[in-house]
Amino acid sequence: QVQLVESGGGLVQPGGSLRLSCAASGFTFSGYAMHWYRQAPGKERDMVAFMSSSGGTADYADAVKGRFTISRDNAKTTVYLQMNSLKPEDTAVYYCSAQSSRSTYWGQGTLVTVSS
């Protein structure tokens, strides 16, 4: 059974930091590129960060470049998103996704609220 379980969301003040985690199971984690997406209320789901299956390549949406960092631990089958200098516009439900040429899996999401 494939599972992607996000954690680490919550309420944080502007300028603060959070670290999201996504624990994967039920598939060959090292064979999948990992993504973080987010969806704000009333908006579409947008990609935030990407990391290749080996961890050698990462890419980010322009809105988060320089503030967010994606990483993965293939031994722990977990992907992380370190979010610094958070802004109110970062408020959204954050989802992790595992993607290969044949399959795409999604987590259930974790809510991040940036507010004073």
Backbone as CSV, one residue per row, in Angstrom:
resi,resn,N_x,N_y,N_z,CA_x,CA_y,CA_z,C_x,C_y,C_z
1,GLN,0.843,-1.195,0.000,0.000,0.000,0.000,0.880,1.246,0.000
2,VAL,0.685,2.075,-1.022,1.466,3.303,-1.135,0.963,4.334,-0.123
3,GLN,1.898,4.938,0.586,1.554,6.019,1.506,2.576,7.132,1.416
4,LEU,2.078,8.352,1.407,2.883,9.551,1.565,2.230,10.346,2.689
5,VAL,2.955,10.527,3.764,2.386,11.173,4.942,3.187,12.424,5.270
6,GLU,2.547,13.584,5.054,3.196,14.862,5.353,3.007,15.220,6.826
7,SER,3.958,15.948,7.354,3.869,16.461,8.713,4.709,17.725,8.820
8,GLY,4.502,18.461,9.907,5.313,19.646,10.160,4.632,20.964,9.897
9,GLY,3.423,20.923,9.380,2.697,22.165,9.145,2.232,22.790,10.443
10,GLY,1.729,24.015,10.335,1.226,24.701,11.518,1.148,26.197,11.299
11,LEU,0.969,26.903,12.400,0.881,28.357,12.371,2.244,28.957,12.702
12,VAL,2.688,29.891,11.880,3.986,30.536,12.101,3.851,32.017,11.769
13,GLN,4.614,32.842,12.450,4.585,34.268,12.175,5.387,34.599,10.920
14,PRO,5.047,35.691,10.267,5.852,36.123,9.115,7.323,36.246,9.494
15,GLY,8.190,35.761,8.608,9.621,35.742,8.872,10.111,34.489,9.553
16,GLY,9.195,33.671,9.988,9.555,32.441,10.679,9.895,31.303,9.730
17,SER,10.148,30.144,10.329,10.557,28.953,9.570,9.727,27.741,9.982
18,LEU,9.596,26.840,9.038,9.000,25.528,9.277,9.740,24.508,8.441
19,ARG,9.742,23.276,8.918,10.300,22.175,8.145,9.214,21.114,7.966
20,LEU,8.849,20.898,6.720,7.882,19.862,6.403,8.609,18.557,6.110
21,SER,7.965,17.459,6.475,8.478,16.130,6.163,7.408,15.340,5.433
22,CYS,7.847,14.424,4.604,6.924,13.534,3.902,7.540,12.138,3.937
23,ALA,6.927,11.274,4.713,7.411,9.906,4.853,6.711,9.017,3.840
24,ALA,7.492,8.301,3.063,6.964,7.477,1.984,7.102,5.994,2.315
25,SER,6.160,5.209,1.823,6.235,3.758,1.972,5.389,3.099,0.889
26,GLY,5.684,1.845,0.629,4.879,1.078,-0.319,5.328,1.144,-1.757
27,PHE,6.424,1.829,-2.027,6.966,1.873,-3.378,8.471,2.121,-3.274
28,THR,9.164,1.994,-4.405,10.621,2.153,-4.420,10.967,3.636,-4.457
29,PHE,11.106,4.196,-3.278,11.300,5.640,-3.114,12.455,6.169,-3.957
30,SER,13.544,5.439,-4.000,14.743,5.933,-4.695,14.555,6.017,-6.204
31,GLY,13.490,5.446,-6.707,13.228,5.483,-8.140,12.291,6.599,-8.568
32,TYR,11.912,7.431,-7.642,10.916,8.470,-7.912,11.486,9.857,-7.656
33,ALA,11.185,10.769,-8.585,11.398,12.175,-8.298,10.358,12.620,-7.278
34,MET,10.752,13.536,-6.418,9.835,14.009,-5.377,9.545,15.495,-5.569
35,HIS,8.315,15.839,-5.348,7.855,17.217,-5.507,7.120,17.674,-4.260
36,TRP,7.161,18.963,-4.033,6.259,19.626,-3.102,5.388,20.580,-3.914
37,TYR,4.096,20.506,-3.655,3.132,21.413,-4.245,2.421,22.145,-3.118
38,ARG,1.743,23.215,-3.468,0.888,23.886,-2.493,-0.361,24.406,-3.178
39,GLN,-1.410,24.497,-2.367,-2.683,25.004,-2.872,-3.279,25.953,-1.845
40,ALA,-3.371,27.215,-2.231,-3.976,28.219,-1.375,-5.498,28.221,-1.610
41,PRO,-6.260,28.709,-0.658,-7.725,28.732,-0.818,-8.146,29.443,-2.087
42,GLY,-8.969,28.777,-2.883,-9.479,29.372,-4.104,-8.506,29.420,-5.262
43,LYS,-7.349,28.783,-5.088,-6.337,28.817,-6.147,-5.987,27.404,-6.596
44,GLU,-5.283,27.325,-7.712,-4.858,26.040,-8.224,-3.666,25.507,-7.426
45,ARG,-3.445,24.210,-7.545,-2.283,23.595,-6.914,-1.062,23.875,-7.777
46,ASP,-0.035,24.437,-7.181,1.178,24.822,-7.897,2.396,24.081,-7.349
47,MET,3.320,23.774,-8.241,4.548,23.139,-7.793,5.436,24.148,-7.084
48,VAL,6.010,23.731,-5.984,6.883,24.581,-5.182,8.340,24.172,-5.355
49,ALA,8.598,22.868,-5.298,9.967,22.391,-5.349,9.996,20.982,-5.917
50,PHE,11.119,20.669,-6.536,11.332,19.374,-7.177,12.723,18.873,-6.824
51,MET,12.825,17.559,-6.642,14.145,16.949,-6.498,14.155,15.632,-7.260
52,SER,15.211,15.413,-8.008,15.346,14.194,-8.796,15.494,12.974,-7.889
53,SER,15.354,11.804,-8.484,15.373,10.565,-7.695,16.705,10.372,-6.961
54,SER,17.784,10.812,-7.571,19.101,10.665,-6.953,19.413,11.772,-5.950
55,GLY,18.623,12.845,-6.022,18.912,14.015,-5.194,19.908,14.970,-5.820
56,GLY,20.339,14.670,-7.041,21.357,15.493,-7.668,20.845,16.772,-8.291
57,THR,19.538,16.837,-8.520,18.950,18.011,-9.165,17.777,18.507,-8.346
58,ALA,17.730,19.810,-8.146,16.612,20.440,-7.457,16.180,21.674,-8.240
59,ASP,14.920,22.003,-8.133,14.414,23.194,-8.794,13.281,23.760,-7.946
60,TYR,13.037,25.055,-8.112,12.068,25.737,-7.259,11.220,26.705,-8.068
61,ALA,10.022,26.929,-7.591,9.213,28.007,-8.134,9.882,29.341,-7.811
62,ASP,9.722,30.299,-8.706,10.362,31.606,-8.502,9.945,32.229,-7.161
63,ALA,8.707,31.985,-6.758,8.184,32.629,-5.551,8.897,32.169,-4.278
64,VAL,9.588,31.016,-4.338,10.206,30.491,-3.117,11.720,30.353,-3.235
65,LYS,12.283,30.659,-4.382,13.734,30.529,-4.569,14.479,31.376,-3.540
66,GLY,15.475,30.763,-2.948,16.272,31.457,-1.947,15.704,31.377,-0.547
67,ARG,14.462,30.903,-0.419,13.827,30.788,0.907,13.531,29.343,1.286
68,PHE,13.193,28.515,0.302,12.838,27.118,0.551,13.949,26.207,0.048
69,THR,14.122,25.088,0.727,15.110,24.089,0.307,14.498,22.698,0.411
70,ILE,14.543,21.974,-0.683,14.068,20.592,-0.686,15.258,19.663,-0.489
71,SER,15.035,18.583,0.241,16.069,17.576,0.412,15.390,16.216,0.567
72,ARG,16.160,15.174,0.416,15.612,13.832,0.565,16.637,12.921,1.207
73,ASP,16.120,11.929,1.902,16.950,10.891,2.508,16.409,9.573,1.998
74,ASN,17.075,9.015,1.021,16.574,7.780,0.420,16.620,6.608,1.399
75,ALA,17.538,6.640,2.333,17.607,5.570,3.334,16.394,5.608,4.266
76,LYS,15.908,6.812,4.547,14.737,6.975,5.419,13.447,7.120,4.621
77,THR,13.552,7.066,3.305,12.414,7.250,2.384,11.568,8.461,2.786
78,THR,12.248,9.565,2.965,11.603,10.797,3.412,12.115,11.979,2.599
79,VAL,11.212,12.869,2.266,11.581,14.117,1.615,11.195,15.267,2.546
80,TYR,11.986,16.316,2.512,11.812,17.447,3.409,11.653,18.739,2.612
81,LEU,11.026,19.699,3.236,10.976,21.050,2.683,11.251,22.018,3.826
82,GLN,12.430,22.617,3.801,12.791,23.640,4.770,12.315,24.980,4.238
83,MET,11.482,25.636,5.012,10.885,26.900,4.583,11.320,28.008,5.540
84,ASN,12.053,28.969,5.021,12.537,30.094,5.811,11.922,31.397,5.310
85,SER,12.022,32.425,6.118,11.521,33.753,5.750,10.096,33.676,5.211
86,LEU,9.262,32.986,5.936,7.898,32.752,5.469,7.096,34.047,5.395
87,LYS,6.222,34.087,4.391,5.382,35.242,4.131,3.917,34.824,4.213
88,PRO,3.024,35.773,4.470,1.591,35.414,4.495,1.127,34.730,3.209
89,GLU,1.711,35.101,2.094,1.313,34.485,0.821,1.789,33.045,0.666
90,ASP,2.583,32.563,1.612,2.967,31.153,1.620,1.899,30.277,2.272
91,THR,0.879,30.887,2.829,-0.204,30.134,3.456,-0.898,29.250,2.428
92,ALA,-0.957,27.954,2.731,-1.528,26.990,1.793,-1.501,25.604,2.425
93,VAL,-2.172,24.680,1.776,-1.978,23.263,2.084,-0.827,22.777,1.205
94,TYR,0.146,22.160,1.840,1.326,21.673,1.146,1.230,20.158,0.975
95,TYR,1.467,19.714,-0.258,1.377,18.301,-0.602,2.723,17.811,-1.121
96,CYS,3.096,16.598,-0.772,4.231,15.983,-1.440,3.695,15.009,-2.491
97,SER,4.497,14.801,-3.499,4.123,13.935,-4.608,5.337,13.168,-5.089
98,ALA,5.153,11.890,-5.334,6.184,11.032,-5.903,5.813,10.758,-7.352
99,GLN,6.745,10.989,-8.250,6.425,10.867,-9.669,7.502,10.083,-10.405
100,SER,7.047,9.160,-11.259,7.930,8.464,-12.183,7.269,8.488,-13.546
101,SER,7.877,7.817,-14.497,7.300,7.779,-15.845,5.999,6.977,-15.878
102,ARG,5.791,6.152,-14.856,4.620,5.273,-14.870,3.582,5.608,-13.802
103,SER,4.011,6.244,-12.718,3.076,6.429,-11.592,3.265,7.786,-10.934
104,THR,2.196,8.266,-10.369,2.216,9.477,-9.549,1.419,9.210,-8.281
105,TYR,2.026,9.556,-7.142,1.369,9.378,-5.861,1.314,10.711,-5.129
106,TRP,0.264,10.885,-4.318,0.069,12.124,-3.562,-0.143,11.835,-2.089
107,GLY,0.314,12.748,-1.279,-0.014,12.724,0.137,-1.317,13.452,0.394
108,GLN,-1.704,13.494,1.672,-2.985,14.095,2.034,-2.879,15.585,2.313
109,GLY,-1.662,16.069,2.443,-1.431,17.501,2.638,-1.282,17.890,4.091
110,THR,-0.568,18.986,4.306,-0.419,19.576,5.632,-0.576,21.081,5.505
111,LEU,-1.335,21.677,6.416,-1.658,23.097,6.334,-0.566,23.950,6.950
112,VAL,-0.134,24.933,6.204,0.811,25.940,6.693,0.095,27.287,6.686
113,THR,0.060,27.935,7.833,-0.563,29.245,7.956,0.479,30.235,8.454
114,VAL,0.698,31.280,7.674,1.658,32.318,8.047,0.872,33.575,8.389
115,SER,0.872,33.904,9.657,0.051,35.025,10.119,0.568,35.536,11.453
116,SER,0.407,36.818,11.660,0.777,37.401,12.945,-0.442,37.461,13.875
